[in-house]
Amino acid sequence: MEEQNNTNPEEGQNSDAPKNTGEGNTTEGQAQQQDAPVSSSYTQEASQMFASGLNLGFINQKVLKTREEIGKFVIGQADMVDLLLIAIFSNGHVLLEGVPGVAKTLTAKVLSKTLSVDFARIQFTPDLMPSDVIGTSVYNLQNSEFSFKKGPVFTNIVLIDEINRAPAKTQAALFEVMEERQISYDSNVYQMEFPFLVLATQNPVEQEGTYNLPEAQLDRFLFKIKINYPSLMEEEEILNRYKNNIKSPDLSTISGVFTPKDLQEIQDIIEKVRVENQLLRYIAEITNKTRNHAKLYLGGSPRASLSMLKASKAFAAIRGRDFVIPDDVQFVAPHVLNHRLIMTPEAEMEGISIEDIIQEIVSEVEVPR
């Protein structure tokens, strides 16, 4: 894939850009781009930035600061932190899935503290009603009229704890606000303020008093991030950090990193990250293959392709590049697709996981050169 960026990397810094094979002349005062090795690992932190026409250093500064703040309370889970940042930068919602005690809620609360915006938490229960989420009309005795009292969803960051404990009627209350960032009530439309992000958690093992989320709602989440148990070394570090502390973590010490203006600026930068036509075809082929796979009953929708595109651009920016490469797509694809695909009963009986099928699909699609 031909590289179109002709700006120079700063002295002493590495570039993730592919080699420039073009033989055209550069403009006056602009030197040829120097060759640099392409990093093979995209789970490690990018310490050096690629100099481009975009202000990627601003994004890098914010990302490093956010990782530092989250690292004060959450040990390990580096990929999860990257995926959460990608979701924020892509203006997408996130579903966190994991067994009890792996810091799903803590991570969501710590992340929300790094954003200097309003935050609300809603604990979903089987008896929760839609009005408990979006609000209801209240009769005003002074003017003898009904007025709309906004619910907890009217905020910037809303943490929905155990989202699969609420019935379908309450889940339906989230459909409009997650997709359109607005609430329609009693012939009036109420717009949500920027930014608006839903962070939801769910437990995959508990079945008593839980409900499966509708496919239409799952499709509105950019990612489903599956949080696993920590490694032995990470668990030892957790014990060492909290061995002299029996109280709940004090989140008031977390410093705000992002303002709404910062997030808007970052999203404007990510919109300008370049994607070659070959990569657009690559994303489309991955999604299309999910619709024609023998072990899948339901494949990815066009929203899945768009989510993969947005997430790839955000991940490229986090890694210090103003262009997307196939590795970006391969990193985000499993998290974009794992909650959108439904396996056939025969595949479930074989014990195959949805991640195995996604990996098979990604490996079969030809990588653009």
ZAMARGU-4260 file (C-alpha; in steps of 0.2 Angstrom, whole numbers, plus 5000, padded with zeros to 4 digits):
<rodrens>
0) 5000/5000/5000 | 5008/5016/4995 | 5011/5029/5008 | 5006/5046/5004 | 5013/5056/5019
5) 5028/5066/5015 | 5032/5074/5031 | 5047/5071/5041 | 5048/5061/5057 | 5056/5072/5071
10) 5074/5069/5074 | 5077/5054/5086 | 5060/5047/5083 | 5054/5031/5075 | 5040/5030/5062
15) 5027/5017/5060 | 5024/5022/5042 | 5028/5010/5028 | 5042/5014/5016 | 5039/5027/5003
20) 5042/5019/4986 | 5037/5034/4976 | 5050/5043/4965 | 5041/5060/4964 | 5050/5076/4970
25) 5045/5083/4986 | 5041/5102/4988 | 5055/5114/4992 | 5061/5113/5010 | 5054/5096/5012
30) 5065/5081/5013 | 5061/5063/5008 | 5054/5053/5022 | 5066/5041/5030 | 5064/5023/5031
35) 5060/5015/5048 | 5055/4998/5054 | 5036/4995/5056 | 5032/4989/5074 | 5026/4971/5075
40) 5017/4973/5092 | 5002/4983/5094 | 4998/4979/5112 | 5014/4988/5118 | 5014/5007/5122
45) 5019/5018/5109 | 5033/5029/5116 | 5038/5038/5101 | 5027/5048/5089 | 5026/5049/5070
50) 5027/5066/5064 | 5012/5070/5053 | 5001/5085/5048 | 4989/5080/5063 | 4992/5084/5081
55) 4995/5066/5086 | 5006/5072/5100 | 4991/5079/5109 | 4982/5062/5109 | 4998/5053/5115
60) 4999/5065/5129 | 4981/5062/5135 | 4983/5043/5132 | 4998/5042/5143 | 4991/5052/5157
65) 4975/5042/5157 | 4984/5026/5158 | 4994/5033/5172 | 4978/5038/5182 | 4969/5021/5178
70) 4985/5012/5183 | 4984/5019/5201 | 4969/5007/5204 | 4968/4994/5190 | 4983/4983/5188
75) 4986/4975/5171 | 4972/4974/5158 | 4982/4985/5146 | 4972/4980/5131 | 4955/4984/5140
80) 4962/5002/5144 | 4966/5004/5125 | 4949/4998/5120 | 4940/5010/5132 | 4950/5025/5125
85) 4947/5019/5107 | 4928/5019/5111 | 4928/5036/5119 | 4938/5043/5104 | 4926/5035/5092
90) 4911/5041/5101 | 4905/5023/5104 | 4897/5013/5119 | 4906/4999/5128 | 4899/4983/5136
95) 4911/4975/5149 | 4909/4957/5152 | 4917/4947/5165 | 4915/4936/5181 | 4912/4945/5197
100) 4927/4953/5205 | 4938/4957/5190 | 4936/4976/5192 | 4923/4980/5179 | 4914/4993/5188
105) 4929/5000/5196 | 4937/5002/5179 | 4922/5011/5172 | 4921/5023/5187 | 4940/5027/5186
110) 4939/5030/5168 | 4924/5042/5171 | 4934/5051/5184 | 4947/5055/5170 | 4934/5064/5160
115) 4929/5081/5167 | 4911/5078/5163 | 4895/5073/5172 | 4893/5055/5178 | 4879/5045/5183
120) 4877/5026/5188 | 4861/5016/5186 | 4860/4999/5194 | 4849/4988/5183 | 4837/4976/5192
125) 4822/4965/5186 | 4809/4978/5193 | 4817/4993/5185 | 4805/5003/5174 | 4809/5014/5159
130) 4804/5030/5168 | 4818/5026/5181 | 4830/5028/5167 | 4824/5041/5155 | 4813/5051/5167
135) 4794/5055/5169 | 4781/5068/5169 | 4778/5077/5186 | 4762/5087/5190 | 4766/5105/5195
140) 4753/5111/5207 | 4758/5129/5205 | 4754/5130/5186 | 4743/5115/5185 | 4754/5108/5171
145) 4765/5092/5169 | 4783/5095/5167 | 4796/5082/5162 | 4808/5077/5176 | 4824/5070/5167
150) 4831/5053/5173 | 4849/5048/5177 | 4852/5044/5158 | 4854/5063/5155 | 4872/5065/5159
155) 4889/5063/5149 | 4895/5046/5155 | 4882/5034/5162 | 4888/5018/5170 | 4874/5004/5169
160) 4879/4991/5181 | 4873/4973/5177 | 4863/4978/5162 | 4857/4961/5158 | 4846/4961/5174
165) 4833/4973/5167 | 4818/4966/5157 | 4815/4970/5138 | 4804/4985/5142 | 4818/4994/5151
170) 4831/4989/5139 | 4820/4997/5125 | 4822/5013/5134 | 4840/5014/5129 | 4838/5010/5110
175) 4835/5028/5105 | 4847/5037/5117 | 4862/5025/5112 | 4860/5027/5093 | 4853/5045/5091
180) 4859/5053/5107 | 4841/5059/5111 | 4826/5055/5121 | 4808/5057/5114 | 4795/5059/5127
185) 4777/5065/5126 | 4780/5073/5109 | 4796/5082/5114 | 4813/5078/5109 | 4828/5081/5122
190) 4845/5081/5115 | 4860/5074/5125 | 4875/5085/5128 | 4892/5080/5121 | 4900/5069/5125
195) 4887/5055/5129 | 4894/5037/5132 | 4886/5022/5139 | 4898/5010/5149 | 4888/4994/5154
200) 4894/4979/5163 | 4887/4961/5164 | 4891/4945/5172 | 4892/4930/5160 | 4889/4916/5172
205) 4874/4921/5183 | 4858/4916/5175 | 4846/4919/5190 | 4836/4935/5187 | 4845/4940/5170
210) 4839/4943/5153 | 4848/4941/5136 | 4850/4958/5128 | 4841/4961/5112 | 4852/4959/5096
215) 4847/4977/5091 | 4854/4983/5107 | 4870/4973/5107 | 4873/4980/5089 | 4873/4998/5097
220) 4888/4994/5107 | 4905/4998/5098 | 4914/4985/5108 | 4911/4970/5120 | 4926/4969/5130
225) 4929/4952/5139 | 4939/4954/5155 | 4948/4939/5161 | 4956/4934/5177 | 4973/4943/5181
230) 4989/4933/5179 | 4998/4926/5195 | 5010/4940/5195 | 4997/4953/5193 | 4987/4946/5207
235) 5002/4946/5218 | 5004/4965/5214 | 4986/4968/5218 | 4988/4960/5235 | 5004/4970/5238
240) 4996/4986/5233 | 4981/4984/5245 | 4988/4974/5259 | 4988/4989/5271 | 4971/4996/5265
245) 4954/4989/5270 | 4944/5003/5264 | 4936/5006/5247 | 4948/5015/5235 | 4947/5034/5236
250) 4943/5039/5218 | 4944/5058/5223 | 4963/5057/5220 | 4960/5054/5201 | 4965/5069/5191
255) 4954/5075/5176 | 4962/5072/5159 | 4949/5076/5146 | 4937/5090/5145 | 4923/5090/5132
260) 4933/5102/5121 | 4948/5090/5122 | 4937/5076/5116 | 4930/5086/5102 | 4947/5090/5096
265) 4953/5072/5097 | 4938/5066/5087 | 4941/5080/5074 | 4959/5074/5073 | 4954/5055/5071
270) 4941/5060/5057 | 4956/5065/5047 | 4966/5049/5049 | 4968/5041/5032 | 4961/5025/5026
275) 4966/5018/5009 | 4953/5010/4998 | 4961/4993/5000 | 4958/4993/5018 | 4940/4998/5016
280) 4938/4983/5005 | 4947/4973/5018 | 4935/4978/5032 | 4920/4975/5020 | 4927/4957/5016
285) 4928/4953/5034 | 4911/4958/5038 | 4904/4950/5022 | 4912/4933/5027 | 4903/4933/5043
290) 4887/4933/5034 | 4892/4918/5023 | 4900/4907/5036 | 4893/4889/5039 | 4894/4890/5058
295) 4886/4907/5060 | 4867/4910/5060 | 4869/4929/5061 | 4883/4939/5053 | 4889/4957/5055
300) 4878/4972/5050 | 4884/4987/5040 | 4885/4995/5057 | 4899/4983/5062 | 4909/4988/5047
305) 4907/5006/5051 | 4912/5002/5069 | 4927/4993/5063 | 4932/5008/5053 | 4930/5021/5066
310) 4939/5010/5079 | 4954/5007/5067 | 4956/5025/5064 | 4956/5029/5083 | 4968/5015/5086
315) 4980/5021/5073 | 4980/5038/5081 | 4983/5031/5098 | 4998/5022/5090 | 5005/5038/5083
320) 5000/5036/5065 | 4989/5047/5053 | 4985/5032/5043 | 4977/5014/5046 | 4986/4998/5043
325) 4979/4980/5043 | 4985/4977/5060 | 4974/4990/5067 | 4959/4982/5059 | 4964/4965/5066
330) 4966/4972/5083 | 4949/4979/5084 | 4939/4966/5074 | 4936/4953/5088 | 4930/4966/5100
335) 4918/4974/5087 | 4911/4957/5081 | 4910/4946/5096 | 4893/4952/5102 | 4886/4954/5085
340) 4887/4937/5078 | 4876/4922/5083 | 4883/4904/5081 | 4872/4890/5074 | 4866/4877/5087
345) 4878/4864/5079 | 4893/4875/5081 | 4888/4878/5100 | 4887/4860/5102 | 4904/4857/5096
350) 4911/4869/5109 | 4918/4882/5097 | 4919/4900/5104 | 4914/4915/5094 | 4932/4921/5095
355) 4938/4906/5087 | 4927/4909/5072 | 4932/4927/5071 | 4950/4923/5071 | 4947/4910/5057
360) 4938/4923/5047 | 4951/4936/5049 | 4965/4924/5044 | 4956/4918/5029 | 4953/4936/5022
365) 4968/4941/5011 | 4978/4956/5019 | 4980/4970/5007 | 4998/4975/5002
</rodrens>
